[in-house]
Structure formats: structure tokens, C-alpha cells
Amino acid sequence: MTAPLRIGFIPLVDAAALIVAVDKGFAAAEGLEVELVREVSWSNVRDKLNIGLFDAAHLLAPVAIASSLGLGHVKVPIAAPFNLGINGNAITVSPALHAALMEEIDGDRFDPLATAKALAKVVAKRRKAGADPLTFGMTFPFSTHNYQLRFWMAAAGVDPDEDVRLVVLPPPYMVDSLANGHVDAFCVGAPWNSVAVDLGIGHILHFVSDILERVAEKVLAVRQVWADKNPDVVASLVRAAVKAAEFIEQPENLAEATQLLARPERIGVDAEVIQRTLTGRLKISPDGTFRESGRYLLVGREGAGRPDPVQAAWLYAQMVRWGQTALSGEALKTAMAVFRPDLYDAALERVGDGHASPPFSAFAGPTFDPRDVAGYLASFAVGRRVP
Amino acid sequence: MSAEQSPKIVIVDESPIRAAILEEGLREAGFTQIVHIREMQSLLARIYAVDPDIILIDLENPSRDVLEAMFQVSRAVRRPIAMFVDQSDSSSIQASVEAGVSAYIVDGLKKERIKPILDLCVSRFNAFAKLQEELERTKSQLEDRKIIEKAKGILMKVKGLTEDEAYVLLRSTAMREKKKIGEIAQSIITASEMLK
């Protein structure tokens, strides 16, 4: 046994592979003793990982990149040897905004271009009437939620910095904020969208997989220097996480996995709500309408666990698009190097996992190619690029 | 320190006692402009209304992520916010994170003015943690005492011992079993309830 590892996490369903790796004994089977530490903010997770209070962490993929680039905070190079989740967020809107959007919509309500255009109309009407701009909650400046919301609305010409307000809200506050009208909508991970629907105060407008087919959501993050010093521990951690992810994706294990995740010291919500997320069958309206998607949250299937540097490049491109940093070839390289398929492969003693890097497709814009980030970004009308 | 020299400090903390301890420390050190925000809703708007130079927040507070938005370029942000120390000063970051507090500084404030505030935060937060620990300990000691009294009563009744003999028996058993006397007392109470 090596020294016990302290690993930080935020109570969200996409921490599933990490939690199950520890609580189902996959980590122990690898000779690892792990203490999972539940945290209340991404800033805390980031800081505690950066200064070494945590050995590893469940981390927003964009935060791992921002930390490696020194954006928004001190620069600490991060390595991500395992991808904890692909997709998994949803956009939930208040009943009032939902009604307004459905009144304006021209086309399929699950088509993000149709809803974005409807949003543009609602925004224009509100401006004309002198109403306050709509407010959207998201979880962190460097978050997929931020980028997914922006990508969606900007496709119909809604400027996320000028036409609406985007505010950061801690996930546990999202539902209350929607209920009391502090926000009109939010983009957040599970279980919070389902909680809002169950309370009758929200409609799930989109699964984020409607907007972008595949986005790296959370990673298992370690400090790069720590990974260099502890290659065997990293390999053990990856193997434990891979086994846990495979376990979770087996339908016959679903009940056991959700029980482990639901416990109060882990995610702490009803097992049934967690189950909905893992199976991708979500109640989307208070009236009981369900919607199912095989792409809602990928934990282990379709090669989700293997970090894909193209995903890192896309997230970096979003930071550039929205003015969080200027475009630089060097920074792009650094960002891509955060995602470490090599460490993943080394742990499993194989090269690749049979899944080629899937093309990056979205409902708007060209196919993303990390070799031409500038060209990709130039194709979007709305953005806030800094020179 | 005159009022115009004293930087404006906002304390974001849901614990009124800890905030009071911190505020008192800051005032003693000559900082006169201090505002305590306890309400987390519309936190950024509240902060912008005060327009502080320094924002202090406890790490138990999920709203810390809200403050991270202040780094971003946006209409809402009037003055840019920087992290509290520069890259080289990792010991300050470590000390404050361990103490459970984080500071956000408006860009342009000199480092030598920030350091004493941060040091004070760390020491006051640590003092508060110690205080809380003591409180917990006292509470559990009180709890233990009650349990021990009850266990003594059971031993006296069942085994016909005097109060002193009952206590000696509890203590020697605890020492032999390498357990706390409270734990032994609790197991006596549990056992006697089962045997009722």
C-alpha cells in the first residue's frame, strides 16, 4: 500500500467513476487507499489540488486547462490521465421562459437552432418592452456549461455578454435561484436539472448533446509534477477508474452503482434521480414528459474514459472565442497536452481503445479542426476575441 | 491610518461569529472600512455596490465560485480583480487555503499592503477554528460525563458497588481495553438496555 490519497470531488453524477472506484473497492484492488473529500466549490477543488492538499481531483475539464495556462489564477500544470465524463449537462428554463420560447418556436423543439432562434425573438421582444435582460446561470467561468450556453445562443445571433446576463451560481443554488426568479434558465450537470423538473419549476430545454455531440466534461486531474513522480500510482488510479466506469455502464450493476452514489456523504440525492441521468432517460417537464438519449452522459462507453486532446483544443478555442485569453499556438499546444491518452494507454498496457477520435460535430459552425483554430473561430459571427 | 488610505474590505461569510472575529481584528489593525455580506443571493451585485478593494471569503462557502467571475471581462465588472498574491508567493496561498479563507484583490493594490491583511485573516481564521474545536470538545466532554454518570449508576445497582468503586472499575476497564472511558460507559448502557 502506498500512502493514502486524498481526492477531492463535487457532488455531481459525473464523479461516478471516481466514487465507484473507491466505494466498490476497485481502487483498493489496485493497492490504493483513497480518502474522497467532498468539496463545495470548483475554486476550492482547484486550489487544493494546486497546492497539494489533494493528490487528485474530479475537475471541470476547462479548469484543468486554465490552470495549466495560468488563466484566472496561478499557473499550475495539470495532467488529466482519465476522462470522468462526456456531456451530462442540460439547459433548464423556467416555465415562463419555456412558454415564451414555445410561442416563438418555428420547428422542432429539440432542434437547438430552432430554440436559439426563438430565444433571439424573446430577447428582442423583451428589449423592445424595456424588460430586464434574461439571466442564465452556469457553474464557473471556465466551464463547459458556460461554453455550451454561449455556443447555443450565439448560433442565432444572441450575444451572451450583451443581450443576456450570464451569472455563475454554485450548482446546489441553481434550483432555488430558478424558483425565486433570480435566473430564468441555467446550464448545469446532474442531478440539478431533474431536481428542478421534479419540483415543477423548470423544463429541460436541451440535453447538451443536442448542441455538441461530444464534449469532455470532467476529468480526473493530477498535478503534472506529481504524475511525473508517481507514474505507478497514476496507472493504478486510471485502472481503478476504468473498471469503475465499465461497472457503471453494465445495466445489471445500475442499481448498485446508483445506491453507492446516492449516499449522503457522496452525491446525496435520491437514487432514482441519479439513475435517470445514467440511463439518459430524463423527465423533462413537470407534466411527466420523458425524453431519452443514448448520449446524455457517457461514463465509460464509446471510449469516453480516454482523454482526447482534440477535446482540450476545442475547450481552449472557446476560451479564445469568449475573450478569456488570446489565441496562441504555444498555449494551444499546452492545452492539448493536459489531456493524456498516453498515461491512459500506459495504465492499460494497450494503445488506443478501439475508438478513433470521433469527429467534433455540432449543430452550428464547421467541423472543429485543432490545426486551424483561427479559421474555425473566424466562422462564428458572435464572439469576443481579444487580439 | 486615515479613512482614505484604508482600503475598503468586504467580508463574505455566512458565519456571523467568524466574521465578527475577523472584523474586530481588522479594525484593531487600523482598517476602518469593512462591510460584512451575509446574504449570498445576488452576491456580485452586492459586492459591486460596495466597490471594495479587497474581498475575503471563507472556503466553506459555495459562492466562492461566484467571485471567480470577477476575473472575467464583462460589462458587470467595473474594476479588474486579481488573485491575492503573485505566482511566487505560494506559501501565502497554502497558509490561507489551509486556514479556510481566500482573498480577492482589486488590481493595483500594492503587495505590501495586502500581506498584513492576509496574515491577519489566516491567524483569525485559525483562532476561530481552534475556538470551534474547543467548543466541540467541551460539548463531547459534557456528553461523556452524562454517560459516565449513567453507567456508574447501572454498575452500582447491578454489582452493589459504591460510586467510587464503580468509577474505578470503568476506568481500569477502559485502560485495559485501550478505549475511552466514555466508550466503555456507552457499552454498559447499551448492554443493560439489551438485557432489560
Interface residues (C-beta under 8 A of the other chain):
Chain A: V40 S41 W42 S43 N44 D47 K48 N50 I51 L53 G70 G72 H73 V74 K75 T139 F140 P141 D161 E162 R165 V167 V168 L169 P170 P172 Y173 S177 N180 H182 G323 Q324 R384 V386
Chain B: M40 Q41 S42 L44 L59 E60 N61 P62 S63 R64 D65 V66 L67 E68 A69 F71 Q72 V73 S74 R75 A76 M83 Q87 S90 I93 Q94 V97 E98 S102
